[in-house]
Amino acid sequence: MMKIDLDWMSKRTSRFLIALKKPYEIRRGNKGVNIRSDCPGCPRTQDCYDCHIYVIYDDRNRLKLNRQQKYRGLSHNILWDIKRGQKKPDTWHWIETEQDIDRFLRQFTGFW
């Protein structure tokens, strides 16, 4: 399961969300969006954290922590429902088409 935490919404990340293989789930987080999707697997390394999607789009601090925890045999790749007492994230939305993600982005950004 691919789980990504996008902290900053930009035109580049919105294009990524539109192009990402569907179906997937998305929700508003505290600062950005969280994504859950079935991952086809990386053919070269078999390690998700070396995948170009994680390297380019995932939160850098989360990626570093996930790598450290994975190699130490600890729990990793978790999207928290409550983080440091901040507000709870939104509910998960199921995305099946480009229209679904466009509708979600319009709610999230107000203009995209």
Secondary structure, 3 states (H helix, E strand, C coil): CEEEEECCCCHHHHHHHHHCCCCEEEEECCCCEEEEECCCCCCCCCCHHHCHHHHHHCCHHHHHHHHHHHHCCCCCCCCCCCCCCCCCCCCCEEECCHHHHHHHHHHHHCCC
